[in-house]
Amino acid sequence: MNPGLILAIFGWIFILGGAVSYVYFLRQVIKKQETIELKELIKNGIIILGSSIGVVLGLTFLAAGYLNDNATIEYLAENSIVFEPISGVMTYIGIIVFGLFLMSLLTSIMYVLYINKGLLDKYRKYVKWTMWGLIPLTILFFLLFEEGIAPYLQYPLANQILISSNGIELVHSNGRASGADEGWSFSIAFYAIFILFGACLVLYICDYQIWKKYGDHGLITSCFFIAFPAGIIGARAWYVIGDWYRFADDPIRALYIWDGGLAIMGGAIFGIIAGVSFMIVEKFINERYKKLDYFLIADFIVPTILVAQAIGRTGNFFNNEVHGNAVDIAAWEWLPTFIKTNMQFSSTARSLVGTGQIYVPLFLVEAIVNLSGYFIIEYGIRHMFGLNKLLKHDYHANGSLAGWYIAWYGATRAILEPMRYSSYNMGDDGNWSIVSAYYMIGIGLFVVLVFIVLKVLKEKGILKLQWDTYNAKIAELENKKEEEETPTND
């Protein structure tokens, strides 16, 4: 009997049970949207704490399951790795506190995003302070857990979950699981999980922004189910076009998306085009969409794609791909142990890098740059870094943030592409992505300029767009309808 498997089963039971009860209760709170007093906040917190403890117990069982799994014990014995008691303390304390902080952080985020109107003003600021304070604490205890368990992980880290006639196995980027060639099987790639998670996170962020502005949830959900698949198709098409020399002899391989090969630039472009097209159609056929300022909606949605791209890059880490050249590890000693160790492997070399070296973790560099870009565009450029409030005039032009996104991401690619390990450069000369990046910079700045010029011309009364006239007529009709429905006292 494998004790690791038994502990893992208990772990998933606790996680699923706690997660389901947590989501169910939180949905009930969100639906009420009533003013929440301190007493009710405490009551809600106690109930949520109970669900959170279930999730935390599950995570603890999973960690114990891995360390006590027969395969792990055999791996440690083969490599003469002795489990240190201090590592156990770091692992279990880290994961328990990390789990509690993570669930508390998720709860505070949901309160801020969706129950904001129901919180009394005197409590709202404390919830926000709690949310921001929990972020570094959650990261800190995750790192404590990671440093405890990192020496006992198998590297390169697994990048797939294989479900086959032999059961469930983890597949590492440098090999295949035993069940891959026997009977039926299918795999779930971590890369796909990260892309899907990033896309869903963007959907929630944008839905919140639109709800905050228009008081209506779900306005872009249908758009998401159009734009996301289009983005996947675009990412594959961009990769195939850029590396066509790989497919010229056998074009049908371009359809084998499960073999890997997605270019994020193509995904962003195709996704934006599909999403915008869908929303324009909805503007004229669906009453719910007639109240929306689409330039403002573009400002909500497009820059947020940087968040999804940052998360998606984590998939490259698990695949040991799209990294930089080998460098001395001394410059990267500050990295967590599991990142430093995993970056010694490459999907191209299939072996360890030289002693005392790692491949430059471009996935992390790009993730940080993308997240920085989102916050700079969303909270800096949107408010012109405080000038709007200081000078009491809105210098931001709605729609221009989409252009800033294109320019920012183009600049990111132009800088990082030359730093890539040569095997990951696209095009037969390796310059496809670099050339595309410079085009993106130009297109993005052009889009920004167009929206700024339109804003200036409208403010001076030189230009009046048909779109604005249409929106004005819609607003006038809605006001008239409200006046007719308002009862009068005779």
Number of C-alpha atoms within 10 A of each C-alpha: 6 11 14 21 17 15 21 22 15 17 24 17 17 23 23 14 16 23 18 14 17 21 14 11 15 17 13 10 17 16 10 11 14 13 13 19 13 12 9 11 12 11 11 15 13 12 14 20 18 13 21 26 19 23 27 24 22 26 23 24 24 22 22 20 22 20 20 18 19 16 13 17 17 11 15 18 11 9 8 9 12 11 14 11 10 9 19 17 15 18 24 20 18 23 26 21 18 23 24 18 23 22 22 21 21 14 21 21 18 16 21 19 19 20 20 20 16 18 20 14 11 10 13 18 13 11 19 17 11 15 21 13 12 19 15 12 16 21 14 15 22 22 21 22 24 21 18 23 23 19 18 20 18 15 17 26 22 19 22 23 17 22 18 19 14 15 10 14 18 16 22 19 20 19 10 14 17 13 19 18 11 10 9 11 15 13 17 14 19 20 21 14 15 20 21 16 15 21 20 16 17 23 20 16 16 25 22 20 17 21 16 15 12 12 9 13 16 14 17 20 15 13 19 19 11 17 24 22 15 22 25 21 20 22 22 23 22 24 24 23 16 21 19 17 13 15 13 12 9 9 13 9 13 18 12 11 13 9 9 10 16 19 20 19 23 22 24 23 19 23 26 21 13 18 24 18 14 17 19 13 11 16 16 11 10 10 10 12 17 17 14 16 15 18 15 17 20 21 23 23 22 23 27 27 23 27 22 23 24 24 26 24 24 19 20 21 25 22 23 27 24 25 28 22 16 17 15 14 18 10 11 15 10 9 12 14 17 20 18 19 20 22 27 23 26 23 17 13 11 13 12 16 17 13 9 11 20 27 26 24 25 22 22 18 15 21 20 15 16 26 20 15 22 23 16 16 23 19 13 14 18 20 16 17 13 13 15 14 12 10 9 9 9 13 17 17 20 21 22 25 27 26 25 26 27 27 24 24 25 24 18 19 22 20 13 15 23 15 16 19 19 14 14 14 20 21 18 12 9 17 15 18 22 21 13 16 24 18 16 24 23 15 17 23 18 16 19 21 15 15 19 18 12 17 17 14 13 14 11 10 9 9 12 13 10 9 11 12 11 12 16 13 12 15 14 12 12 13 12 12 11 11 11 10 9 9 8 7 4 3
